[in-house]
Amino acid sequence: MMRTRPLKVALLGCGVVGSEVARIMTTHADDLAARIGAPVELAGVAVRRPSRVREGIAPDLVTTDATALVKRGDIDVVVEVIGGIEPARSLITTAFEHGASVVSANKALLAQDGAALHAAAEEHDKDLYYEAAVAGAIPLIRPLRESLAGDKVNRVLGIVNGTTNFILDKMDSTGAGYQEALDEATALGYAEADPTADVEGFDAAAKAAILAGIAFHTRVRLDDVYREGMTEVTAADFASAKEMGCTIKLLAICERAVDGGSVTARVHPAMIPLSHPLASVRGAYNAVFVESDASGQLMFYGPGAGGAPTASAVLGDLVAVCRNRLSGATGPGESAYAALPVSGMGDVVTRYHISLDVADKPGVLAQVATVFAEHGVSIDTVRQQGKDGEASLVVVTHRASDASLTGTVEALRKLDTVRGVASIMRVEGE
């Protein structure tokens, strides 16, 4: 039997995502009510510019006083899609204090202060859901938190930023340089006017922190995530990747150590074999590859950004939270019981592709190989091309730690025969 009194929803933010949330709540009101067991009513919308016309939203619902809206006391669920740290953090904690559960898409805030927000939700016996914070419409957080709750996740490897994937895909498929591909992404609306958060890996790093925390039942903050942007990736890097049967992606990688005693989280460009499922992810799409003990390998794929896809994830959380509200229960909160230490990048073990500019004369290869051997880094393949006294030397290693590779490169730079290190790229997905 359906309850006739509606559940009241406060919407914080009415931009690209917020306006889609409001639209879907209106156009799919009957379906949402049937799925929840009660109607849902948009009770207020907090915005910064109230004079802007917002189609489908009654003007009397619009307010600039977000704090007053979340303090009303009759609000059942607050949907936060304004982003940033403040005032979002204060508004969410105030919502809990005044009896509302929260649905958020705020990856930056959750990566920085997720533990405190979960603690506030638990203190007030309320829900905190945030499926939309990672990978847009792709169901990922709930499968990790619930569907795989009985399994042991060992690795999460993914493309979690559509802007960077579009740029790298364009460089791969057309031979375009980085700036040319970025300009096209900007013109098509895939990249912001200031793309720093995307291309320097900040956006992906926040998502990696959230995913690692859920996957490994350990608190992982943004500061724990190693981050390396993709602005230095060149057409020459893609040419080298193709010679190895690879492409290049900006990856978020969360791993449990082989001995199970620690975890790492990192974001950086990497070569990935064309045979790997992530290699075929094109354009602005996202995909995440999960490896676990019992389930094996799972892949989640779909649009990772945009108003409608992200709003879909928000509405999915809204339905779940409203159902919990009706039943007097709450969903899963933070699971950080494992409390594993988060290791630094120096402990990460992977393969490397190193391109060196060297003198084209006898003995250079032997000198370079000696340096690798002295630092305990095993070489898999070497390719050398020379002309007019100069040469390029491409070395692909077996698996080695980042710390040992760093020492190797420092020693190589000291060789008289090495003119410079053209590029260093990790090789993942094997």
N, C-alpha and C positions, 0 to 999 in steps of 0.2 A: 504494500500500500504506500503510495507516494505522499510525503509530507507536503502540505500546502504552503506553509510559511517558508519563504525563500531564504537561502543562505546568501549573506551579503558579502560582496567582494569589493575591496578598494584597490584601485589600479594606480601605482606610482610610476608615472612616465607614460607618455602617449606619442612616442616617436614611431619609427618604422615597425618595431615589434609590438609596442603597446597598442598602437592603433589596430593592428591585426588581431590582437587578443580581444579587444573590444568588439571588433567586427564579428569574429567567430562566436563570441558569447551571445551576440544578438541574433545572428542568422541561424545558429544551431541551437538556440535556446531549448527547444522541445527535446531534441536528441540528448543534450547535456542533462536535462532534468530527468529523463528516463534512465540514463546511465547512472546518475548519482542517487536518485530516489527522492529528489527535492529540486525545486527550481533554484537557479542561481541568478542573483540580481546585482548588476553593476551599481554600487551605492555611491561611488565617488571616484573622480579621476584627478590626481594631482599633477600639475604641469607648471612649467616656468613661464610660458607665454599664453595667458588665458584668452587673448584677443584672436588667436589663430582659430580658423574654422575647422572643426573636427567632425567630419561626416558621420552621422549615425549616433553621435553622443549628445545628449541633451545638455544645453548650456548650463543649466542649474546644477549639473553633476560636477562641473569643472571648478577646481580650486587651486590656488597657489600655496595654500597652507597644508602641506603634506603632514606635518606633525599633528595638527588638529584632526585631520582625517583618520590617522591610525589610532588616535586616542579616543575615538568616539565611543567605544565600548560595545557597539552593536555590530561591529565588523567581524565576520567569521574568518575570512582569508584576505591577506594582503599579498598582492602580486607586485613584486619589485622588478622593474625593468629600466631603471634610470642609469644603472651602472656606476662605476667609480667607488671610492671608499666612503667618503662623506658627501652628502648626508645619509647615504644608503644604510650604513652600519647603524647609526642612531635610530633611524626610522624602523629598521627591522627589530632591534631590541625593544623599542617602544611598543611595537605591535605585539610582541610576545607579552610584555607587561600588561597590556590592556586586553588580553584574551584572544588575540588572533593568531592563527597559524600563518606561515609564510611560504610563498612560492617565489623563487628568485632565479634570474638568469645571469647573476653577477659573478663571473669567474674570477675577476681580480680580487674582490672582497673575500670570496670563499677561499681562494688560495692563500690570502694573507691572514685572515681571521676566522677561518672555518671552525676551529676548535672552540673559540669563544662564542660564536653564534650557535653552535650545537649545544653548548653548555647552557646558554640562555633559553633555548627551546626546551631542553630537558627540565630546567628549573621550573618553567611555567607549564609543563606538560602539553607542549604544542609541537606541531610538525614543522620541519624545515626541509623543503624539497627543492631540487635545483637541476633537474634533467637538462634544461635548456642552457646551462652554463658550459657544457662541453659538447661540441659536435652537432649543434643545431637540432635538427629533427631526428637524428639517429638515436634510437633507444640504446643507451649505453650505461648510464649510471645505475638505472634500476636493475638491468641484468647483472651488473657487478655486485650491487648491494643485496639483491634478493635471489635472482635465478642461480647465481654461482656461489651463494652463501655457504653451501655445503662442500664446495670444491676448494682447491688450493691454486690460486693464480700465481704463475711464475713470471710472466712477462706480458706487458702491454706495449704494443708497437703501432704507431699510427700517424696518419696525416690528419691534423686537427685544425688546420687553418686553410680556408679556401683561397684566400688571396695569394698566399705563397705558392700553393699548388698550381694555380692558374699561371702564375709567372714562370715557374719552372717547367711546366708542361709546354708553354709557348716557346721557351728557349729550346726545349728538347725537340719539338715537332717542326719548328721553322728555322732553327739556327739563329734566332734573334739574340741580341745581347741583353744583359739584365735591364738596362735603362729603357730600351725599346719595349721590352715585354711589360715593364712596370707602367710605362706611358699608356699602353693599350689597356691594361687592367684598370687604370684610373679612368680612362675614357669610357669604359664599359660599366663603371660603377662598382667593380670588384675591389678596388683599392681606395682608401680614404685619401683626402688631400695631403694629410700627413700619414704616410704608411708605416711609420717607425714601429709601432706596436706589433704589426704583422711581420714585416721583413726582418726585423732584428730579433724575432722569436719571443717577445714578451707575452703575446697572446697565447702562443702554444705552451710556454712555460707555466703559465697559470693553470691551464688545462691539465698539463702533466702532473702538477702538484695535486690537483683534485683526484685524478685517476689513480695515482700511486697511493694516496691515502686510503682510498676505498679498496683498491685491489689487495693491498698488503696489510690492512688493518693497523695502520701506523700513521701517526701525524706527520705529514710532509707539507712544509710551507714553501712559498714561492722562492724564498732565499736558499732553499735546499736544492733547487733545480739548476743544473748547469745549463747555460744558455749561450748559443752561438747563432748569429743571424746568417742570412743567405746572400747578403749584398756583394760578397766577394766571389760568388760562383760565376764562372765565365763559360763562354762557348767552348773554349779549349777543354774545360773540365767535362763538358758533355761529350766532346769528341773522344776523350779518354775513356769515359764511362761506356760509350758504345763499343769501343774496341774490346772491353771486358764483358760485353753482353749485359750491360747495366744501364740504368737511368739514375737521375738524382732527384731526391725528395727531401723536403724539410721534415724531419721525423721527431716525434715525441716518443721517448723510449723510457719505460719504467720497468726495472728488472729486480728480481730477487736474486741475491748471490747464490752461487752453486751450493754452498754449505747452509743456505737458509738463514744465515746469521745477520744479514744486513740487506738494505735495498739501495738502489740508485735511481735517480730521475734526471733526464737530460733532454735537451732540444738542440739539434744541429743538422746541417745538411749532411746527407750520406748517399753514397752509391748503393743501389739495391738491384739485385738481379732481375732481369726482365721476366724470369719465371715466377717471381714472387707475386702474390695477388695484389699487393700495394702498388706494384709498378704500373698496373693498368688503370689506376685511378686518375682520371683526366679532369681538366678544367678546374672549376672551383669546388669540386666534390671533396668530401672527407671520407676516410675509412680507418677503422681501428682493428688491429689483429690482436686477439687475446689468446694466450697459451696457458693452459692449466693442466693439472695432473689427470683428472678424470675426464673432462670434456675434450681434451686435446686442443685443437686449433679452431678458433671461431673468428669470423670476420663480420664486422658491422659496417655498412656502407650507405651513403646517402648524402643529400645536401647538408652542408655544415653551417650554413648561415642564411641570412635573408629573413624578411619579416614573417612570411607565412610559415616556412619550415620551423623557425624558432618558436613562433606562436603555437605551433602544433605541440611542441614539447612542453611549453608552459601550460597549455590546456590539459594535457595528459596528467601533469602534476596536480592541476586544479581539481580534476575529477577525483583523483586518489585522495587528496587532502579533504575534500568535501565528504567523501564516503567515510573517511575516518572520523570526521566531525560528527556525522549522523550516528555512528556506532559508538561514539564515546571513547574511541581508541586513538592511538598514534602509530605512525609507521616507524620503520627502522631509523634510528638516530645514528650518531657517530659510532663507528666500531674501530677503536684504536687500541684494543687489548694487547696486540702483539708488541707494540712499542719498539719496533726494530730500529737500530741505528741507521741513519742515512749516510752512506759513504760518499766521498767526494769523487770527482771525475778521475783523479789519478788511479783509482782502483778499478776503473772500468776496463774490461778486456774486449777487444774487437780487432778486426782487420783494418789495415790502412793502405791507402793509395798515395804515394809521395812522388811528386814530379820535381826533379832537380835540373837546374841549368849548370852544366859542367864543361870543363875544357875537353876538347876532342883530341885526346892523346892517350897512348898506352898507359895502363896501370890505374886509370881512374876508377874503373869498375871494381878492381881489387881493393882500392882504398875505401870505397864506399861500403863494400861488403864487410870489410874488417870492422868498420865503425858499428854496423848493425850487429855483428857477432859479439863485439865487446860489450854491448848493452843488452845482450840476451834477446834480441829481436830476430826471429827467423824469417828469412826471405822466401816468398812463394815463387814470384816471377820477376824478371827484370827485362826491360825493353830499352834499347839505346838507339838514338838516331843522331848523326853528326854531319856538320857541313861547315867548311871554312874555319876550322879551329874551334868551333863551338858545338855543343851537343846537348840534347835533352835526355835525361835518364829517368825512367819511370819504374819505381819499385813498388811491388804489392807484397805486403807481409802476410805471414800467418797471424794468428791471434796473438795480440800483445797488449800489455797494460798501457794506459795513456801515459803514466809516469815514465815507463821505459822508453816509449816512443818520443816523449818530450826530450829526454836526455840524449837520445840518438840524434834528433834534429839539431840540438844545440852543438853537438860534436861535429856534425856534418858541416855546419856553417863555418867552422874553424879551419876546414880543409882549404888549402890554396887552390885546389882544382875544382871546388864547388863555387860557382859564381852566385848562386842564390837558390832558395827554395821557392819554386813557382807556385805550388799548391800542396795542401795536405787534406785528404778527404777520407773519412771513415767509410768502411764497407760493412753494411748491415744486411740482415734478412737471410742469412745462410744457415 
